[in-house]
Amino acid sequence: MLAKLAIYFFALTLFMVLASSSEILAENAPTPPPEVKKTVDAFAGRWTLTGSATEADTKSALSVRATMDCKSAALGAAVNCLIAADISGSRIEAAAVIGYSPDERSVRWMEISSSGEYHNHRGPWRGETIQFEPLSYTAGGARMIEYFTVSFRSPDSMEFKATTKTPEGTARLKLVGTRERPTASVVPPHSQ
């Protein structure tokens, strides 16, 4: 019984120390650059995307339908996104964390997909477009280089473009989408 009380007291003390430390850290934390908020605001929400994909070894385009659900994370410093896509009947899912790195002055897009790809994109904002650096990676034992941009034509309109150089040739993906805005509930005025 005494051991349980000691564990409970230790856990309560630790919680109180951490809670007060987080308040002190939050009060003394520098204001993040506007690109942090710009990045979170740009991606946050539920996106519906459509477009096409062309594999390196074929000329015919495949139909792509995707959703991207991004929620604010790390107390507003990033978004965590779940991506689900149907490419002509084949389902692919991915998880991504997207945020702006003030030290690098770049957006980071870290993603793991059900197709076995692990990506860590990095690139700066150029106006309303993020131009990621070419990403070299290996998939299925083959070396690939991906060129990737994300553009926001308006606050609720997004466009993805990815070109991937593979041993078989060049694969392309283009998606255009819109963000779903939650409908505001109507609150009747108070009667007086």
C-alpha positions, 0 to 999 in steps of 0.5 A, a space after each residue: 500500500 505504501 509503495 502505491 502511495 509513493 508511486 502516486 505521489 511521485 507521478 503527481 509531483 512529476 505532473 505538477 513540475 512538468 505543467 509548471 515548466 511548460 507554462 514557463 517555457 511557453 511564456 519565454 518561447 520566442 514568437 515563431 516566424 510567420 512562415 510557421 503559421 502560413 504553413 499550418 494554415 495552408 495545409 490544415 483541413 480536409 482536402 479532396 484531390 483529383 488528377 492523373 498519374 503516368 507511370 514511367 513505363 506507360 504513356 496512358 494516364 491513370 485516374 487518381 482520387 485522393 483525400 488529405 486530412 491535416 490537423 494542427 499538431 505540436 501546439 500549432 507548429 506543424 500539421 499531421 496529415 493522413 493521405 488516402 488515394 485511389 489510383 485506378 482501383 489501387 489504394 495507397 495510404 500515407 502519413 505525413 508531418 508537415 511544418 516550417 523549419 525556421 533554422 533551415 528556412 524551409 518547409 519539411 514534409 516527412 512521409 511514410 506510405 503503404 507502398 514502402 516509401 519513406 520521404 523527407 522533403 525540404 524546400 522553401 516557400 516561393 510566394 504561394 508555392 513550396 518548391 521542394 529540393 530534388 529528393 533521391 531515394 530507393 524504392 524496391 531496390 531502384 534509385 529514384 529522384 523526385 521533383 515535387 511542388 505544392 502550390 496554393 492558388 487560393 486559400 482553399 485550392 491546392 495543386 501537387 506536381 511530382 515528377 519522378 525519374 526512374 530507371 524505366 523513365 519518368 513518372 508524373 503525378 498531378 493533383 488539384 484539390 479543394 479544402 472543405 470548409 466546415 459549415 458554421 452552425 446558425 445560433 439564434 439570437 437571444 430573446 430579451 
